[in-house]
Amino acid sequence: MICLWDITHSCKEKTEINALRTYSDHTDVCENVQWHNHSEHVFGSVGDDKHMILWDARTDNPSFKLQAHEAPINTLAWHPFSEYVVATGSADTTVALWDMRKLKVKLHSFESHTDEVFQLQWSPFHENVLASGSLDRRTMVWDMARIGEEQTPEAAAEGPPELMFVHGGHLGKLTDFAWNEHVPWTAASVAYDNMIQIWQISRDIYDPQPSAGTVNL
């Protein structure tokens, strides 16, 4: 069940407040709820029933319900720049990309994790960049602009072209990560190894320069 609260109506005399609305369309545990970045009334939810549900807070019924994965869905993230794009992360080890205008067709599936995906966060600076965190101990950074790029066999063996960077410094399962909202390409991550790691992606990765001797025509 999802509960909608208005904490501004609470007062010092009350120890409890009642939910304004409840939403119960999920048929299993609801794992994550996120408000839309561009619409004050719209939010999305995902759960162990493998569904992503879109809601309008002014009504009791869902606006759209979709089986988005073949396994429980742990998280979703609305795009900070595009009002139509949302990503979901699942126990099936994949991250799915969706367009709200065409939800019956998945835009793309990001595949390189080897365990459940529990965290997703879009870059606050770069509209094509999404990061995902997994129980496989890795934070993966994806660049949508690289989807479909040609690869050498050696590069393809390391992952798809959109897989931009992998942070694998933790010894335990990843529990959370966050982009630095003030310093581009910088993030922090925490894990079951009791460590906080702050890391930055090298410029050679996000802005590769032509090799020596290369002539651009």
N, C-alpha and C positions, 0 to 999 in steps of 0.2 A: 504494500500500500504506500502511496505517496500522499503526504499531508502538506497543505499550503497554509502558512502562518503569516500573521501580521503582528510583529512584535512591537510595533509602535502603539498599539492599543492596550498593551499591558500596563499595569500600574503597580505601585509599591505594595498595595494592600492585597494583590492577588499573587498566589503562589503557582497558579496554573492558568493557562490560556487555552482556548479551544481553537482547533483548526478551522480556517475559513472554508476549506474544501478538502475532500479526500478523493483520490483517484485510485481505482483498483482493477484496471484492465490487465495488468500483468498477472500471469498464472503461476509464477514462481518468484523467487527472491528478486527484488529490484536492486540492482547493483550501483546505479549511478544516475544522477539527475543534474542537468545543466540548463541554465537559462540561456536563451538566444542572445547573441551580442548586439543585435540590431532591432529587436522587437520586444517591448517590455512585457507582453502577454504570452509569448511563446516559450515553451521549454520542451526538452526532450528527455526521455528516460530509456534505460536499457536494463536487461535482466537475464536471469538464468533460463528464462523461457525462450531465449534466442531472439527476442523481438526488440526492435527499436520502436518507440511510440512517440509521436509528436502531439503536443497538447496546446490548447489555448486556455489560459488560466481563467478565462471568463465563462467557460462551459465545463460541464462534467464529463463529456464524451471526448474521446481522442479525435484529433484531426486526421491522423494517419497511423496505421499500424503495419509493420513490416517484419517478416522474419529475415533478419539481416545477416545471420551467420548460421553455421551448422552446429554450433556449440554455444554455451552461455556467453553473453556479452558483458564485459566488465566495465567498460568506460566509453564515453563519447566526448567529442570536442568540437564545438562550433568554430567555424573559421572566423578570425577576428576582422577580416577585411571584406570577405564575400558573404552576403546575407543568405546565400543558397547552399553553401557547402558545409558538410558535417562529416566527421570521421568517427569510426567505431573500432574498438579493440576487443578481441575475443579470446576465449579459451582455446579456440582452434588455431592459435598462434599467428593469426593474420590481422592486419589493419585494413578496413574497408573504407573507401571514399565514396560519398553520396552527394547527389544534387537533389535538393528538395523539390525541384520542378519535375524530376523524372526518377522518382524513388524506386520504380519497379526494375530499373536497370542500374547495377553497380558501376560507378565510374572507373574504379580501379581497385585492385587488391595488392597490398604491400606484403611481400612474403620473404622473410629471412629469419624471423625469430624461431626458436625451437621449443618454446614453452609459452604459457599463457601471457597475453598482453593485458596489463592492468593500468597503465598510465598513457595518456596522450596529451600533448600540448603543442599548439602552433607557435612558431617563432613570432615574437612581438615586432620584429623588424622586417622579416622577409616573407611575403605572402605565399611563396611556393614551398616553404620549408615546414615540415612537421616532424616532431620527435615522438618516439614510442618507447615505453619502458616495459620490461618483461621479467618473469621469474627466471629466465635464462641468464640473468645477471647483466644483461646488456641494455644500454640505451642506444637506439638506432635513430639516425637523423636522415630523413628522406627529402629529396628535392623533386617536386612534381614536374618541374620544367625538364627533367632528364628522362622522364618516362618515354620509352621507345627508342632511345638513342642506341646507335650501333656500338657493339663492344667487341673487343678481341676475345679469343677463347680464354686467355689468362684472366682478363677482367671479369668475364662472365662467371668464372669459377668462384670468384669472391662475392658474387651477389648481383642482383639486377642493377641496371644503370641508375635507377632512382635512389639506390642506397648510397648515400653520400658519405656517411661516417658512422663508425661503431665505437662507442665507449664501452670497454670491457674490463675496467680496472677493479671492479668489486670482486670479492671472494665469496660473497653470499648473495642470496636472491635480492634483487632490487625491490625496494619498497616505495620509492617516490623520486621524482626529479623535478626541477623547475628551471626555466630559462631566466637569465638575468634580464630584467626589463630596462636596464640602463646601459649595459655593455653588450654590444652585438656579439653573437657567436659564443657566448659564455653561459654555462649552465652549472648547476649543482645537483648531485645525486646522493641518495642514502640507501643503505642496504642492511641485510641481516648480519653483515660483518662488523656492525657498530661503527661504521666509518661514514663521514661526510666527505665527498670529493668534489672539488671545484675544478672545472676543466674548460678549456677553450679550443675551438676548432681552428686549425692552422689555416692561414690564408691560402696556402698552396692547395688546399682541398676545396674551399668555396670559390676561389678565384684562380684556377690553374693558369699558368703562363705557358706559352708555346715553348717546346724544348729548344735547346741551343741548336742553331743551324737550321731551324724551321723557317721557311719563307712563306708569309701569307700573301697570296695573290689576289 
